[in-house]
Structure formats: structure tokens, C-alpha cells
């Protein structure tokens, strides 16, 4: 289903960019909090941590977000 993939990609991008409000809306729309994109082995939590968005990372953890490894 393309819509599900579009939501997943948008959610990952929002987390990667530190856009918590957008990420919250996308998660409420059905995004997978631990989705792994095909272009790199990073969950949304990994992406937020890598880019220094600790507020987003803390929120993702509270939503069940996990790192790809560990």
C-alpha cells in the first residue's frame, strides 16, 4: 500500500529533521515508530539521535521507539 509507505517515509523524515509536531501527527496516522528505510539502517529514533534532536528522541522512546542495533 503506497499510502502506508508515504506515511512511513514522512514520519522518518520528520524525526530526522527534528519536527516533533509533524511526527506526532504522522504517528497518529499509522506510521510505524520503528520503521527502517531502504536507504539506511536507521530507525526514526536513530535518525533523531544522530542529528541531535534529543527532545524528539525522548518522545520516540516514550512511544516505543527503539534503535536499530542494541
N, C-alpha and C positions, 0 to 999 in steps of 0.2 A: 504494500500500500504506500503510494508516494506521499500522501499527507503525513503519515506517521514518520517517514524518513525526514520530510521537511521540518517537522516539529523537533525531531532529534537533532538535526544539524543546527537549527536556530538556537535550541537550548544550549548545545555545546558552545556555540559561538558567543552567546550571551555570557556564559560562565567564563569563557576565555577572555572576554573583554570587560569583565567586572560589572556587568549590567544586571544586578540582582533583581530589580523590579521586573524586568523583561523575563528573566529566568524563572521567577516565581509564577508568572502568568503561563509560560510555556509548560512548566511542570504541572500546573493545574489543568492544562490542556492535554496531558497524557504523555509528556516526554519521559523517557527512561533516565532516571537520575545517574545511572552508571553506564550509559551508552558509550561504546568505543567506536570512534570514527574509522573509516578505512584508510585515512591518510596518516594517522599516527596512533600509537598505542597509549593514549591518554584519556582517562575519564574526564568528565566535566570538573571533578574535584582536582585532578592532577593539573588541568589547564589553569584553573583559578590559582592554585598554589604556585605554579611555575611563573605566573605573571604578577604575583604579589597581591592578589585580591583576597586577603585573609578574611574579610567580612563575608564574602561570597563563599569561601571555603568552609567557614564555620557553619553557615546556613546549610550548605550542601551536606555536611556531616550530620546535621540535625535532621535532614531529610532521608538519611540512609546512604548518602554518598560514600563511595569507597575509592581508594586508589587502585590503579591497575595492577600494581605489584605490592605485595606486603600486607 
